[in-house]
Amino acid sequence: MTPQILRVLPGRHAIVAGRPSQGDEVAAFVDAPDDPTTVREARAGEETWRAISSHGSAHGLETAGMTASLLVPLAAADVGVFVTSTSRADLVHVAEAQLDLAVTALTEAGHVVER
């Protein structure tokens, strides 16, 4: 496993089915053929998600195992995730209610998590 430098990003997001609406503050959009999904600023009453970024350990697309090194300890801790990626890093979104558990699991796996 490759230890990574991670950072909990500011902001609280909602993960919703469908395309962004006019005026949405969009953090990510996945244009999948049967299930477009938008990550946007959360509105009152919605479940909130927090993003943990691996930009402190930026890597190329050819680097194997970087995402797995984050997901394996989170799965072992029973933390659900939604993952988006850039060409150099990953954003692992976790339910805000599980953020502390996620940070603990990642830290115990050898990663450095900045809050």
HUZITA-V442700 format. One record per backbone hydrogen bond with DSSP energy under -0.5 kcal/mol. NH is the residue of the N-H (numbers start at 1). CO is the residue of the C=O. E is the energy in kcal/mol with one decimal. If there is no record, write none. Layout:
# HUZITA-V442700
NH/CO/E
NH/CO/E
This chain:
# HUZITA-V442700
3/1/-0.7
6/4/-0.7
6/112/-3.6
7/53/-2.0
8/114/-2.9
9/7/-0.6
9/51/-2.9
13/49/-2.8
14/40/-3.1
16/14/-0.6
16/38/-2.8
18/36/-3.9
24/21/-2.3
26/24/-1.1
27/39/-3.3
28/39/-1.9
30/37/-2.9
31/29/-0.6
32/30/-1.3
37/30/-2.3
38/16/-2.9
39/28/-3.1
40/14/-2.2
40/38/-0.6
41/25/-2.1
42/12/-2.5
46/43/-2.1
49/13/-2.5
50/94/-3.0
52/92/-2.2
53/7/-3.1
53/51/-0.5
54/90/-2.3
56/5/-0.8
57/54/-2.5
58/55/-1.1
59/88/-3.3
63/60/-1.5
64/62/-0.7
66/63/-0.6
69/65/-2.1
70/66/-0.5
70/67/-1.3
71/67/-2.3
72/68/-2.7
74/70/-1.2
75/71/-2.8
76/72/-2.3
77/73/-1.3
78/75/-1.6
79/74/-2.8
80/78/-0.6
82/93/-1.6
84/91/-2.5
86/89/-3.1
91/84/-3.4
92/52/-2.7
92/90/-0.5
93/82/-3.0
93/91/-0.7
94/50/-2.6
95/80/-0.5
96/48/-3.0
98/95/-2.4
99/96/-1.4
102/98/-2.6
103/99/-2.7
104/100/-2.3
105/101/-2.5
106/102/-2.5
107/103/-2.4
108/104/-2.7
109/105/-1.1
110/107/-1.8
111/106/-2.2
112/4/-2.5
113/111/-0.5
114/6/-2.8
114/112/-0.6
